[in-house]
């Protein structure tokens, strides 16, 4: 992303922050990002920094405990969302779903804008779709060196003039249709994108001192708003055919062509948006969207409520006992408004009178460890190659498992049954020892492998782990659960177990390793309510990357 386009995006944000809603700034901490964030002072809104762990009380306001106790009357504090502001969200890639929903509501209902500082380091990380859909502008600084940037000079006078001119800027009648059609051709499903592009086009016209939006404004607005939302092209675009010369004024059809020339060319908007960002970045952003939308892509184990450890949750009224922990600050906050009334009723000069109804108990959200269960087809002539790929994928995932507290398990099925080769573990040494010399060959007891994987997942869940099943097979099951060589019975058993895995609530993914995609495996994946991936001739690194993205590893 070139520096001039970044400067233009900042100016558009400064002219109409409420219209474009905000900026998705993808960059690590460093001097280049500091140079950009320093320029945010040009916004006509007060800047407020937020953390992903910000509380609802800080956002919406609440009781000011110290002031209430000091004055003896209820004193309420104002929240950060009480007035329009420029919210700077640090570590935005870690924003929890609840906070993203609250920020999205603020963007929809007030003049607030959001600058999301995305420091995502791994594939699949990044902002949730709730926010990316609402932020009009995107800036990526990863490929920019300090030498590629310059000081950002802020002309406050021209920005003030553009803001004053903005309410008078008129959008052409065809602009909305052209921007909407261009968004559809780029694979953008949200209708917010054309609205944000219209706001950006009006801001660009105001910056240029015009009261009407020109074609150049629409092109640059498409670059700024559509580029990071577009889906990567699956095939190279064909070259445009030369257009025929326009007819003379006296010829039939001349009037129609003149009217057509006055419309906005959608193909120019599409090409401008596609050319604004490198193809590699488009593919990376698209992969991140797909990974976050996949089942089980939360990146953590399942959440559960507790009162001992984990991420703090808002406290709730309750009674002491059963190991519950009192939230002293929340309890005092609940008791403070009633102190004058209680002192008069009790005829007491006590500093603080607390009732049982004031008690607030601490709550935490604990996150369980994950376990990824590989169910690998070890049958047939290509078993050795498939096992080698699975072994490599397991070892690659284990290399990063310690930091995430993840576990890995391996189930191999061949001959007439299945075997749990590796129980859930995080030990890389133990994994390599168990995987060494694993034999292969024989029939394909697909149903037995699925049954063993489901049993392993059930035991892992009973131990407090969050299991996910990854089934690697060519789909040619020919051994039934009773050990008989019946392909029809084997397929029925596999479908029955697929429905059982779905009913058990076990997240899963089906990877087809056959040379050609198998329709039976796709049907089984639908019965399992699991993603289906066809990966013929996949090596260990490709398997590891696909599993890591699809399952949030």
Backbone torsions as a table, in degrees:
resi	resn	phi	psi	omega
1	UNK	NA	122.3	-174.4
2	UNK	-77.8	157.6	-173.9
3	UNK	-65.7	-35.6	-179.5
4	UNK	-62.5	-39.0	179.5
5	UNK	-68.5	-33.9	177.4
6	UNK	-65.6	-44.2	178.0
7	UNK	-61.8	-39.5	178.8
8	UNK	-64.6	-40.6	178.2
9	UNK	-62.1	-40.0	178.9
10	UNK	-65.5	-38.3	178.5
11	UNK	-66.9	-41.4	177.4
12	UNK	-61.3	-42.6	178.0
13	UNK	-62.2	-38.3	-178.8
14	UNK	-71.0	-29.5	-179.6
15	UNK	-78.0	-44.6	-175.8
16	UNK	-137.3	70.4	-178.9
17	UNK	-64.9	-34.4	-179.9
18	UNK	-73.1	-27.1	-178.8
19	UNK	-78.4	-45.0	-179.7
20	UNK	-88.4	-4.6	172.0
21	UNK	73.3	-28.1	179.7
22	UNK	153.2	-167.8	-171.7
23	UNK	-135.5	130.8	171.4
24	UNK	-95.9	106.8	-176.1
25	UNK	-104.7	106.8	-177.3
26	UNK	-97.8	107.5	-177.2
27	UNK	-170.4	149.9	171.8
28	UNK	-80.6	165.0	175.3
29	UNK	-62.9	136.0	179.6
30	UNK	171.3	-179.2	-175.7
31	UNK	-66.8	-35.6	-179.1
32	UNK	-66.3	-43.7	179.0
33	UNK	-67.3	-36.7	177.6
34	UNK	-61.9	-36.0	179.1
35	UNK	-64.7	-37.3	179.7
36	UNK	-74.3	-45.8	-177.8
37	UNK	-66.5	-29.3	176.3
38	UNK	-63.6	-34.1	-179.6
39	UNK	-71.7	-10.7	178.3
40	UNK	-66.2	-11.0	176.4
41	UNK	-63.8	-14.8	178.3
42	UNK	-74.2	-10.3	-179.9
43	UNK	-66.9	143.4	179.9
44	UNK	-83.1	25.4	-178.8
45	UNK	-127.6	150.2	173.3
46	UNK	-66.0	139.4	-177.9
47	UNK	-93.8	133.1	-179.5
48	UNK	-131.0	128.3	179.4
49	UNK	-92.2	135.8	179.4
50	UNK	-120.0	154.3	174.9
51	UNK	-116.3	148.8	179.0
52	UNK	-56.4	-21.1	179.8
53	UNK	-95.9	16.5	-177.8
54	UNK	-63.1	142.1	-175.5
55	UNK	-87.9	163.0	176.4
56	UNK	-64.5	-33.5	178.8
57	UNK	-63.4	-39.5	177.8
58	UNK	-68.0	-33.6	-179.1
59	UNK	-75.1	-45.5	-171.1
60	UNK	-108.4	-6.5	-178.4
61	UNK	89.8	169.8	-179.2
62	UNK	179.1	-159.5	-176.7
63	UNK	-77.1	127.4	173.5
64	UNK	-84.1	100.4	-170.9
65	UNK	-63.5	-48.8	-175.9
66	UNK	-64.5	-41.7	179.4
67	UNK	-68.2	-36.9	179.6
68	UNK	-65.6	-45.0	178.9
69	UNK	-67.1	-33.3	-178.1
70	UNK	-74.1	-37.0	-175.8
71	UNK	-95.9	-17.5	-178.3
72	UNK	77.8	12.2	176.5
73	UNK	-138.0	161.2	-176.4
74	UNK	-70.3	124.5	177.0
75	UNK	-122.9	121.0	-178.5
76	UNK	-99.5	143.4	176.3
77	UNK	-100.3	150.7	178.8
78	UNK	-86.5	141.4	178.8
79	UNK	-85.7	169.0	-179.4
80	UNK	-67.1	-23.5	-179.4
81	UNK	-96.2	12.8	-177.8
82	UNK	-70.4	-23.6	179.5
83	UNK	-141.9	158.6	179.2
84	UNK	-58.8	137.2	-177.7
85	UNK	-154.7	164.2	171.7
86	UNK	-94.5	103.3	-176.2
87	UNK	-86.2	122.5	177.6
88	UNK	-104.1	107.1	-176.3
89	UNK	-95.0	108.4	178.2
90	UNK	-80.8	154.5	-178.9
91	UNK	47.4	49.5	-173.2
92	UNK	-66.4	-20.3	179.3
93	UNK	-68.8	-12.7	-179.5
94	UNK	-104.0	10.5	-175.3
95	UNK	-65.1	128.9	178.6
96	UNK	-74.1	160.1	-177.2
97	UNK	-58.6	-37.9	-178.7
98	UNK	-62.6	-44.2	-180.0
99	UNK	-68.5	-39.2	179.1
100	UNK	-62.2	-37.7	177.7
101	UNK	-66.7	-39.3	179.5
102	UNK	-67.5	-41.1	178.0
103	UNK	-67.6	-37.5	177.5
104	UNK	-62.3	-41.0	177.8
105	UNK	-64.2	-39.2	178.5
106	UNK	-65.4	-38.4	178.4
107	UNK	-66.8	-31.8	-177.8
108	UNK	-80.2	-24.5	-169.0
109	UNK	-116.2	-1.9	-177.8
110	UNK	-144.1	178.7	179.2
111	UNK	-85.9	21.1	-179.4
112	UNK	-75.9	147.0	170.8
113	UNK	-125.2	157.1	-174.0
114	UNK	-125.1	130.6	171.8
115	UNK	-110.3	106.2	-175.9
116	UNK	-94.6	115.6	179.4
117	UNK	-90.9	99.1	-175.3
118	UNK	-93.8	115.0	180.0
119	UNK	-108.4	30.7	-176.1
120	UNK	-57.3	133.0	-178.5
121	UNK	-111.7	-18.7	-176.4
122	UNK	-119.0	157.2	176.0
123	UNK	-63.4	137.5	-179.7
124	UNK	94.0	-14.9	176.2
125	UNK	-82.7	167.4	177.0
126	UNK	136.5	-172.3	-177.8
127	UNK	-69.4	148.4	172.8
128	UNK	-70.1	156.5	-178.3
129	UNK	-60.7	-26.3	178.5
130	UNK	-56.6	-36.4	-178.8
131	UNK	-93.4	-40.4	-178.8
132	UNK	-62.1	-29.1	179.2
133	UNK	-71.2	-24.3	-175.0
134	UNK	-100.2	-22.1	-179.1
135	UNK	-84.7	121.7	-173.5
136	UNK	-74.1	-32.7	-170.8
137	UNK	-110.3	150.7	179.5
138	UNK	-136.4	133.8	177.7
139	UNK	-133.2	128.8	177.4
140	UNK	-117.2	122.2	-176.5
141	UNK	-108.8	5.6	-172.9
142	UNK	-61.9	-37.6	-175.6
143	UNK	-91.7	3.6	-176.9
144	UNK	-94.8	130.4	172.9
145	UNK	-94.7	164.9	179.7
146	UNK	-59.8	-35.1	-179.2
147	UNK	-69.3	-17.4	179.0
148	UNK	-84.9	-4.2	-176.1
149	UNK	-112.7	164.3	176.1
150	UNK	-135.0	166.4	176.1
151	UNK	-62.2	141.2	-179.1
152	UNK	-93.0	107.1	179.1
153	UNK	-86.9	125.7	-177.0
154	UNK	-102.5	116.4	175.7
155	UNK	-95.9	90.9	-175.8
156	UNK	-61.9	-31.3	179.9
157	UNK	-66.1	-45.5	179.6
158	UNK	-67.6	-35.7	177.2
159	UNK	-65.8	-40.8	178.8
160	UNK	-65.2	-38.9	177.6
161	UNK	-65.2	-39.1	179.2
162	UNK	-66.5	-39.8	178.1
163	UNK	-64.6	-37.8	178.7
164	UNK	-68.8	-32.4	-178.5
165	UNK	-81.5	-21.9	-172.3
166	UNK	-54.7	-44.3	-178.1
167	UNK	-62.3	-19.9	-178.0
168	UNK	-94.9	-4.3	-177.9
169	UNK	-72.4	131.9	-176.9
170	UNK	-109.3	136.0	178.8
171	UNK	-94.9	133.6	177.7
172	UNK	-58.8	153.9	-177.3
173	UNK	-63.2	-31.5	-176.8
174	UNK	-86.7	-7.7	-173.4
175	UNK	-65.5	-43.1	-178.6
176	UNK	-62.4	-43.6	179.4
177	UNK	-63.8	-43.2	-178.1
178	UNK	-65.0	-44.5	-179.5
179	UNK	-67.0	-37.3	178.9
180	UNK	-67.5	-42.5	179.1
181	UNK	-67.4	-37.6	177.7
182	UNK	-64.3	-39.2	177.5
183	UNK	-62.6	-40.3	179.0
184	UNK	-64.7	-41.0	179.7
185	UNK	-67.8	-25.5	177.5
186	UNK	-86.3	1.2	179.3
187	UNK	81.5	18.7	-179.9
188	UNK	-91.0	115.4	-174.0
189	UNK	-87.4	-24.4	-173.9
190	UNK	-77.8	138.1	176.0
191	UNK	-81.3	-7.5	176.0
192	UNK	-69.0	-31.9	-176.4
193	UNK	-59.1	-49.2	176.9
194	UNK	-60.8	-36.1	178.3
195	UNK	-64.8	-41.2	177.4
196	UNK	-67.1	-37.5	178.0
197	UNK	-65.3	-37.6	175.9
198	UNK	-62.9	-42.9	178.2
199	UNK	-62.8	-40.8	178.4
200	UNK	-65.4	-39.1	179.2
201	UNK	-64.4	-40.3	178.4
202	UNK	-66.5	-38.1	178.0
203	UNK	-66.2	-38.2	178.0
204	UNK	-64.9	-40.9	177.1
205	UNK	-64.0	-40.7	178.3
206	UNK	-64.4	-37.5	177.1
207	UNK	-63.0	-34.4	179.5
208	UNK	-82.4	-2.7	178.7
209	UNK	80.0	23.2	-178.8
210	UNK	-109.8	150.1	176.2
211	UNK	-97.0	-0.2	176.5
212	UNK	-128.3	142.2	179.8
213	UNK	-80.6	125.9	-179.6
214	UNK	-95.4	171.2	179.8
215	UNK	-61.8	-37.2	179.4
216	UNK	-64.2	-34.4	176.9
217	UNK	-64.6	-40.0	178.8
218	UNK	-66.1	-39.5	179.9
219	UNK	-63.3	-46.7	-179.2
220	UNK	-69.7	-33.3	175.9
221	UNK	-65.0	-39.3	176.7
222	UNK	-63.6	-38.6	177.6
223	UNK	-62.4	-43.8	-174.9
224	UNK	-73.4	-37.3	-171.1
225	UNK	-98.8	-35.4	-173.2
226	UNK	-92.9	-24.2	-168.1
227	UNK	-57.6	-48.4	-176.8
228	UNK	-79.6	-12.4	177.4
229	UNK	-89.9	-20.0	-174.4
230	UNK	-66.8	148.8	174.1
231	UNK	-84.5	142.5	179.5
232	UNK	-60.4	145.2	178.5
233	UNK	-68.9	130.6	177.4
234	UNK	-79.5	-26.9	179.0
235	UNK	-134.2	149.2	177.4
236	UNK	-63.6	140.4	-178.3
237	UNK	-68.3	138.7	177.9
238	UNK	-76.0	150.5	-179.0
239	UNK	-70.9	142.1	-178.9
240	UNK	-67.8	141.3	175.5
241	UNK	-78.4	145.7	178.3
242	UNK	-63.6	134.8	-178.3
243	UNK	-80.5	146.5	179.1
244	UNK	-68.1	153.7	179.7
245	UNK	-64.3	145.8	179.8
246	UNK	-66.6	145.2	178.5
247	UNK	-70.8	160.5	176.7
248	UNK	-66.5	162.3	-176.6
249	UNK	-61.7	-28.9	-177.9
250	UNK	-85.0	-11.5	-177.2
251	UNK	-80.4	153.4	176.7
252	UNK	-64.4	142.5	178.8
253	UNK	90.8	-7.3	-179.1
254	UNK	-64.9	-38.1	-179.3
255	UNK	-65.7	-38.7	179.5
256	UNK	-65.5	-41.1	179.8
257	UNK	-66.2	-37.1	178.2
258	UNK	-62.4	-40.5	178.2
259	UNK	-65.9	-37.1	-179.6
260	UNK	-68.0	-33.7	-179.7
261	UNK	-66.5	-20.6	-178.2
262	UNK	-85.8	-7.1	179.2
263	UNK	-85.2	167.0	-178.8
264	UNK	-83.7	125.1	179.3
265	UNK	-74.8	110.1	-177.2
266	UNK	-63.1	-33.5	-177.0
267	UNK	-64.5	-29.8	176.4
268	UNK	-68.9	-38.9	177.4
269	UNK	-63.8	-40.4	-179.9
270	UNK	-64.7	-48.0	-178.6
271	UNK	-66.0	-36.6	178.5
272	UNK	-63.9	-41.8	179.5
273	UNK	-66.8	-40.6	-179.0
274	UNK	-68.7	-31.7	-178.2
275	UNK	-82.5	-9.5	-174.4
276	UNK	-72.9	-28.4	-178.7
277	UNK	-127.0	150.2	177.2
278	UNK	-62.2	150.0	-179.8
279	UNK	-61.1	-36.1	-179.7
280	UNK	-62.7	-38.6	179.3
281	UNK	-70.1	-37.5	176.6
282	UNK	-61.1	-43.6	179.3
283	UNK	-64.7	-38.3	179.9
284	UNK	-66.3	-43.8	178.9
285	UNK	-66.1	-39.2	178.5
286	UNK	-65.0	-40.3	178.3
287	UNK	-64.5	-38.3	177.7
288	UNK	-64.6	-40.1	177.2
289	UNK	-62.9	-43.0	-179.3
290	UNK	-65.1	-40.6	-178.3
291	UNK	-66.9	-40.1	-179.3
292	UNK	-71.4	-25.6	178.6
293	UNK	-84.4	-14.5	-177.4
294	UNK	-68.9	157.2	178.4
295	UNK	-66.8	136.3	179.1
296	UNK	75.8	15.8	-175.2
297	UNK	-92.7	27.9	180.0
298	UNK	-74.0	-17.0	178.2
299	UNK	83.8	-3.4	179.1
300	UNK	-140.6	174.6	174.7
301	UNK	-75.9	-177.4	-178.0
302	UNK	-71.3	149.5	-179.3
303	UNK	-94.8	146.8	178.1
304	UNK	-147.8	149.2	-177.4
305	UNK	-82.5	145.6	177.8
306	UNK	-154.8	-177.5	178.8
307	UNK	-133.5	22.9	-175.9
308	UNK	-121.2	-47.4	-175.3
309	UNK	-151.7	171.4	179.4
310	UNK	111.0	-164.9	180.0
311	UNK	-76.8	129.4	-177.9
312	UNK	-63.2	139.9	173.7
313	UNK	-115.0	161.7	176.6
314	UNK	-57.4	137.9	-179.5
315	UNK	-70.8	160.9	-177.8
316	UNK	-133.2	152.3	176.0
317	UNK	-61.0	146.6	179.9
318	UNK	-176.4	-176.2	-179.9
319	UNK	-113.9	146.1	177.8
320	UNK	-69.7	147.7	-179.4
321	UNK	131.1	168.8	178.9
322	UNK	56.9	34.0	176.2
323	UNK	77.8	6.1	-179.6
324	UNK	-69.4	149.3	-179.3
325	UNK	-110.8	133.5	-177.7
326	UNK	-80.5	139.8	173.1
327	UNK	-94.6	100.1	-171.2
328	UNK	-63.7	-45.2	-177.8
329	UNK	-63.7	-44.8	179.3
330	UNK	-65.4	-35.4	177.7
331	UNK	-65.0	-45.1	177.6
332	UNK	-64.2	-36.8	179.4
333	UNK	-65.2	-37.5	178.8
334	UNK	-71.0	-32.3	-177.2
335	UNK	-84.1	-25.9	-170.7
336	UNK	-57.9	-45.8	-176.3
337	UNK	-62.5	-20.7	-173.7
338	UNK	-95.8	1.0	-173.2
339	UNK	-62.6	-48.1	179.6
340	UNK	-58.8	-43.4	-179.4
341	UNK	-65.0	-41.5	-178.8
342	UNK	-69.1	-36.7	178.6
343	UNK	-64.8	-41.1	179.0
344	UNK	-67.7	-40.6	-178.5
345	UNK	-68.0	-36.2	-178.3
346	UNK	-93.0	-4.3	-176.8
347	UNK	49.8	49.0	-174.9
348	UNK	-126.4	150.2	175.2
349	UNK	-102.0	20.0	-179.3
350	UNK	-60.6	143.1	179.7
351	UNK	-65.4	-39.9	-175.5
352	UNK	-145.5	129.1	175.7
353	UNK	-116.0	117.6	-176.2
354	UNK	-112.9	132.8	177.2
355	UNK	-106.0	166.2	-180.0
356	UNK	-61.9	-32.1	-179.3
357	UNK	-69.8	-15.1	179.4
358	UNK	-81.6	-16.1	-173.2
359	UNK	-62.8	129.3	174.7
360	UNK	-121.3	135.5	-177.2
361	UNK	-107.4	142.7	179.1
362	UNK	-71.4	146.6	174.6
363	UNK	-135.2	147.0	178.4
364	UNK	-135.0	154.2	174.8
365	UNK	-108.8	112.1	179.7
366	UNK	-89.9	143.1	178.5
367	UNK	-113.3	122.0	-177.6
368	UNK	-78.8	158.8	176.2
369	UNK	-70.8	151.0	177.3
370	UNK	-96.0	155.8	170.9
371	UNK	-137.8	126.9	179.0
372	UNK	-100.9	115.0	-175.2
373	UNK	-100.7	110.6	175.8
374	UNK	-84.8	121.8	171.0
375	UNK	-108.5	104.4	-167.7
376	UNK	-109.3	131.6	175.0
377	UNK	-74.8	112.8	-178.5
378	UNK	-109.9	27.6	-176.2
379	UNK	-104.2	164.0	171.4
380	UNK	80.9	-177.7	-174.0
381	UNK	-71.5	-25.0	-178.4
382	UNK	-97.3	16.1	-176.4
383	UNK	-61.4	-40.3	-176.2
384	UNK	-63.3	-40.1	178.9
385	UNK	-65.6	-43.1	-179.1
386	UNK	-65.6	-41.2	178.9
387	UNK	-64.9	-38.3	177.8
388	UNK	-62.5	-40.3	178.4
389	UNK	-65.0	-43.9	-179.4
390	UNK	-65.0	-41.6	178.1
391	UNK	-59.3	-46.2	179.9
392	UNK	-62.8	-40.3	179.4
393	UNK	-64.5	-41.4	178.7
394	UNK	-61.8	-44.6	-178.5
395	UNK	-67.3	-37.0	177.9
396	UNK	-65.8	-40.0	178.2
397	UNK	-69.4	-35.5	179.5
398	UNK	-67.8	-27.2	-178.2
399	UNK	-60.2	-29.6	-179.8
400	UNK	-109.3	8.2	-173.8
401	UNK	-74.0	-28.8	-174.1
402	UNK	-62.4	-44.0	-178.2
403	UNK	-64.5	-33.1	-178.2
404	UNK	-93.2	-4.5	-176.9
405	UNK	59.0	37.6	179.0
406	UNK	-90.5	154.6	173.9
407	UNK	-116.7	157.6	178.5
408	UNK	-132.4	140.3	176.7
409	UNK	-133.8	153.4	-177.4
410	UNK	-131.4	126.3	174.5
411	UNK	-118.5	125.1	178.2
412	UNK	-112.8	134.7	177.3
413	UNK	-125.5	133.3	-177.6
414	UNK	-163.6	166.3	178.7
415	UNK	64.4	-115.2	-179.7
416	UNK	-118.2	4.7	-177.6
417	UNK	-156.5	-172.0	-178.3
418	UNK	-126.8	156.8	-177.3
419	UNK	-139.4	134.2	173.9
420	UNK	-82.1	96.4	-176.8
421	UNK	-72.1	-37.5	-175.3
422	UNK	-135.8	108.7	173.9
423	UNK	-64.8	164.4	-179.3
424	UNK	-53.6	125.5	-177.5
425	UNK	-153.5	159.7	171.3
426	UNK	-116.7	7.7	-176.6
427	UNK	-86.1	115.4	179.4
428	UNK	-69.1	-36.8	179.6
429	UNK	-64.6	-46.4	179.3
430	UNK	-63.5	-37.5	179.5
431	UNK	-62.0	-48.3	-179.6
432	UNK	-62.4	-37.8	-179.4
433	UNK	-66.1	-42.9	-179.0
434	UNK	-69.7	-34.2	-177.1
435	UNK	-76.9	-23.1	-175.2
436	UNK	-65.1	130.7	174.1
437	UNK	72.3	21.0	179.1
438	UNK	-68.5	121.2	-176.6
439	UNK	-77.5	166.9	178.7
440	UNK	-145.9	177.7	178.2
441	UNK	112.7	168.1	178.4
442	UNK	95.3	-162.2	-178.1
443	UNK	-74.9	-175.4	-176.7
444	UNK	-120.7	89.0	177.2
445	UNK	-83.2	70.3	-175.0
446	UNK	-58.5	-43.4	-178.7
447	UNK	-63.2	-39.1	178.8
448	UNK	-64.3	-39.2	177.1
449	UNK	-63.8	-41.0	178.3
450	UNK	-67.0	-37.7	178.4
451	UNK	-64.5	-43.2	178.8
452	UNK	-65.9	-39.2	178.7
453	UNK	-64.9	-40.8	179.6
454	UNK	-66.9	-39.0	177.6
455	UNK	-64.8	-40.0	176.9
456	UNK	-63.6	-40.6	178.5
457	UNK	-64.6	-39.5	179.7
458	UNK	-65.3	-41.3	178.3
459	UNK	-66.8	-38.0	178.3
460	UNK	-64.4	-41.0	178.7
461	UNK	-64.8	-37.4	178.4
462	UNK	-64.9	-24.7	177.9
463	UNK	-88.2	3.4	178.5
464	UNK	92.8	8.6	178.6
465	UNK	-91.4	161.8	175.9
466	UNK	-108.3	105.3	-173.1
467	UNK	-88.8	150.8	170.9
468	UNK	-137.1	133.7	-176.5
469	UNK	-102.5	128.8	174.7
470	UNK	-116.8	110.6	-176.4
471	UNK	-99.3	118.5	178.5
472	UNK	-111.7	112.3	-177.3
473	UNK	-158.0	162.1	174.0
474	UNK	-92.2	-0.8	171.9
475	UNK	83.4	1.6	-175.5
476	UNK	-94.6	62.0	179.3
477	UNK	-67.8	130.7	-179.1
478	UNK	-135.7	4.9	178.4
479	UNK	-121.0	121.8	-179.4
480	UNK	-76.3	173.0	-179.4
481	UNK	-63.7	-30.0	179.6
482	UNK	-82.1	4.1	178.5
483	UNK	89.2	-3.0	-179.7
484	UNK	-78.2	149.4	-179.2
485	UNK	-88.0	76.2	-179.4
486	UNK	-129.5	111.5	-178.1
487	UNK	-66.0	-39.7	-179.4
488	UNK	-63.3	-47.4	179.2
489	UNK	-65.4	-35.6	179.1
490	UNK	-63.3	-41.2	179.1
491	UNK	-67.3	-39.4	178.2
492	UNK	-64.7	-41.4	178.4
493	UNK	-63.5	-40.1	-179.4
494	UNK	-65.4	-41.9	178.3
495	UNK	-65.4	-38.9	178.7
496	UNK	-63.8	-41.2	178.8
497	UNK	-71.3	-32.1	176.3
498	UNK	-62.2	-41.9	177.0
499	UNK	-67.5	-33.2	177.9
500	UNK	-67.7	-38.6	177.2
501	UNK	-63.3	-40.4	177.8
502	UNK	-66.0	-43.4	-179.9
503	UNK	-64.9	-31.5	178.1
504	UNK	-75.3	-8.1	178.8
505	UNK	73.5	28.7	179.5
506	UNK	-92.3	117.1	173.9
507	UNK	-60.7	142.8	-176.0
508	UNK	-149.6	165.9	174.3
509	UNK	-146.3	139.1	-178.2
510	UNK	-111.8	122.2	-179.5
511	UNK	-113.2	116.8	-178.7
512	UNK	-88.8	113.5	-178.2
513	UNK	-99.6	8.6	178.8
514	UNK	-70.7	160.6	179.7
515	UNK	-65.3	-28.9	175.8
516	UNK	-127.1	142.4	-179.5
517	UNK	-57.5	137.3	-177.9
518	UNK	-99.7	124.2	179.6
519	UNK	-64.4	-32.8	-179.6
520	UNK	-65.4	-35.1	178.4
521	UNK	-70.5	-39.2	176.9
522	UNK	-62.1	-39.7	177.7
523	UNK	-65.0	-40.9	179.9
524	UNK	-66.4	-36.8	177.6
525	UNK	-63.5	-38.0	177.0
526	UNK	-65.9	-40.2	177.5
527	UNK	-64.8	-29.7	-179.9
528	UNK	-85.5	-9.9	-174.7
529	UNK	57.5	48.1	-175.4
530	UNK	-127.4	151.2	174.0
531	UNK	-63.2	147.3	179.1
532	UNK	-119.3	126.1	-179.8
533	UNK	-126.2	127.7	175.4
534	UNK	-97.8	113.3	-177.0
535	UNK	-130.0	74.0	176.3
536	UNK	-68.5	141.4	176.5
537	UNK	57.6	39.4	178.9
538	UNK	-83.7	136.4	176.8
539	UNK	-92.8	178.9	-174.7
540	UNK	-62.3	-41.5	-176.9
541	UNK	-68.1	-38.1	178.4
542	UNK	-67.2	-42.7	176.6
543	UNK	-59.0	-44.4	-178.2
544	UNK	-63.1	-43.4	-178.5
545	UNK	-67.6	-40.8	180.0
546	UNK	-66.2	-45.1	178.7
547	UNK	-64.1	-40.8	-179.9
548	UNK	-63.2	-38.5	179.7
549	UNK	-74.9	-45.3	-174.8
550	UNK	-71.0	-31.0	-176.4
551	UNK	-103.7	4.2	178.2
552	UNK	74.0	26.8	-178.4
553	UNK	-73.3	NA	NA
